[in-house]
Amino acid sequence: MGVTWESVVVRGVPARVFRPSNGRDEWLVWAHGGSWIRGSVEGWHEPCADLAVRSGCTVVSVEYRLAPRHPHPAALTDVLTIMDWASTQSGRVAVGGDSAGGTIAACAALTWRDLGRSLTAQVLAYPPFDPECRAGSYSLGTFPAKSDMQAAWRLYRANGPGDAYSTPFDAHDLSGLPPAVLGIGSLDPVCDDVHDYAERLRAAGITVEMRVFPGLPHGVFLQPGANPLRDWLGSALRDLTAIKETS
């Protein structure tokens, strides 16, 4: 596949680092999906390795703590720890994730902004953003079920929203965020959340590259073989960071 990998532990947070042979000085910290209650770097090994090749970025997959044993903000804290470490390895760091990991990544981007630190991009595959799941697309009847998503949110936010971001919909101001690369399938129940986030970002003056894949469901990031979502995320990140390198 043209990629090497190693396991690291940074201040108690395990992660897996994927370095593509065609790599450049760009790191992408990735948070896996799994409704905040499941998932692992092992389960996301192949797609993260593939994304490293497609994007040309060193991808760091974070083994963040899971709810319900570790509710919010544990996962966010772990992702921020790896982002901080990645920033010592490269001056160009992006953050991303799929599904629940995309939610964490978007919140990490907000936290980074509040700390006065910069990212090259936020790369999000079908992230849910509304704990109440009120948008019309949640009635599509496809995976994940609305009731399951609501239950996952309750477990994740068992301590309440708190002071740390648990969803970017908590934020009153989205200005100053990095450009966003957003990918979503048309049959995904979280589709409307992603459209809503894109509109809010654009209203705040943030560059958004978004693609809706007709007929694709939730979870396609994990599908083996030919993968149009991962292909597009990788190429969009390449293009976006190439523009930033020359600007």
N, C-alpha and C positions, 0 to 999 in steps of 0.2 A: 504493500500500500504506500510505500515511500514515507513512512513515519516511524520514529522511535518513541518509546515512552519510559517513564520512570515514576515511581511513587515517592512522594515527599510528605513530610509532616511539618507544618509551620505553626509554631506556638500552639501545639496541641490539635491543630486542624489537619486531617489527612486530605491529600489531593493527588491527582494523577496528571502528569505533564506529558503532553503529546507534541513532539517537535517534528514538523514535516521537513523532508529533504529539500523541498523548494521554498523553505521558510524565509521570512524577512523579519525585521525588527518590529514585530507587532504581536502583542499577547492578548488573548481573549480568555477571560475568566468565565467559566460556564457552570451554571446551576441546573442540575437535572430536574426532570419532572417527577410526578408521583403523588400529587395532591398534598404535598408537605408531610405525608405520613409514610411514604415508601420510596423506593428507588435507591440507587447506589452508583458509585463510579464504575463498578464492575458491570452492572447492567447497561451502562451508557458508554462502555469502552469503545465498541465498534463505531457508533455514530459520532462520537467525539474525535476519534482518530480520523474518520472520514472527513469531518468538518475541518480539521487541521489541514488536510491535503487540499481540500477545495478552496479554503480561504487563504492558505499560505501563512496562517498565523500559528504561533504556539498556543495551543488550547490547554487550559488548566481546569480540569473537572474537579469540583469541590465535593468532598464527602461531608456535607453539612449535617448538623444534628436534626433529627426528625421529631415532629409532633406524633402522638400526644405527650410523649415523655418530655420533649423539649419544645414547648410552644414558642411562638414569636416573642422576642426577637432573636432567638438562638440561631436560627438558620441565617438570618441577615448578618448577624455578628460574624459568623464563620466565613461567609462570602467576603465581607469587608476585610477580614484578616488576610485572606488569600489575595485580594486585590492590592492590599498594602504591600505584601511581599512581591507580587508581580511587578509593582512599580519600582522596586529596587533592581529588577532584572532587565527592565525595558522602560524607556521613556514614553512608550506608546502602548497604552492598555485600554482595552474595551471590556465590557461586561455583557453577558448574555445568558439565556436560559430558555428551556422549553417548558410549556405548561406552567405548573406551580413554580418551577425554577425561573421562568420568565417574570413572574410576579416579583420574586425575590430580587432578580437582577434589576428590574425597573426601580425598586425601592433602594437598592444599593446605589444606583446612579443618582437618585435624589439626595441620598445621604452624602455622597462624594461631593456633589455640588455644594451642599450646605457647609462642608468642611473646607471649601475653597480649592478643591482639587479637580483636575480635569481628566476626562476620558475621551477616547477617539470616537466611541460609538456605544449604543445600547442595541443589542441584537436579540430580538425576542420572537420566539415561535409560539403562537397561540396561547398567550398568557391570560388567565382570568383576572379580573380586576374588581368585580363587584361582589362583596360577601353575601348580598341578598339575592344575587342572580336574577335581577329584574328585567333584563333586556329580552326582547322578543325571540332572539335566537336560542335562548335556553328552552324554548318550547319545541325545538326541532325534533326532539325525541331520540336523538342519537347520543352516543357515548361522549362524555360522561353525563349521567342523568342529573337533572337540576337538583334533586334532593340529595344526591351523593356529593355534589359540589358544595351545597349549603352546609352539609355535615362536616366536610373537610375544612371549610372555613372556620366553623365553630371550634374544631379541635386545634387548628393552627392559632387562632386568636383567643385561646382559652383564658389568657390573662387580660383580655381586652386589647383594644388597639394600642394603648400605651403611647409613649412619646415618640417611639421609632415608627417610621413608615411601615405599614403592613400592606398597603396598596397605594399606587400613585394617585388614586382617586381621593386619598386623604389630603393631598397637597393642594394648597390654594394657589400656588404659583409654580408653573412648569418652565419658566424662563431659565436660561442658563444651562439647560440639560444638553448632553451630547446628541448628535444626530441619531435618528432611530431607524433601524432596519426591522421591519415587521412582516411576518409571514403567517398566513392563516388559511385554512381550508373553508370552502363555502358551506360545508355540512357540519362545521364545528359549532357546538353550542356557545362557545365564547367569542364567536365572530363579531357580534355587536360590541362587546367590550373593547376589542382591538380597534374597531372602527372609531369608537368613541375616544379612545386614547390618542389615536392618530389625529383626530380633529382638534383635541385639546392641545396637543403638541404644536400643530401648525398655527393655531391661534396664538400661541406663545412665541411664535417665530422660530420654531425648531424645524430643521430639515427632516423630512420623513420619506423614507423609501419603503413602500408597502406593496405587497402582492397578495391577492386572493387567488387561491388555487381551486378552480371549479371541480366539484365532486369529491374533494379530499376531506376526510374526517379528522377528528382530534387524534393526536398521537403519532402522526405520520413521520415525525423526526426519527423515530425508532425503527422504521421499516427498513429491512436490509435491501441491498441491491440498488438499482436505479432509484434515485430519490430526488424528485424535482424541488422539494422544499430545501433540503440541505444544499443542493447545487446552487439554488438562487441565493440563499443566505451567504454562502461562501463567496459567490461572485459579487454580490452587492457590497459585502464588507471589503473585498479587494478594491472595488471601484471607489467606495467612499473614502477609504484610507489613502488611496493613491491621490485623490483630489486634495486631501488635507496635507499630504506630503509636499505637494507642489504649490500650495496656497501660502 
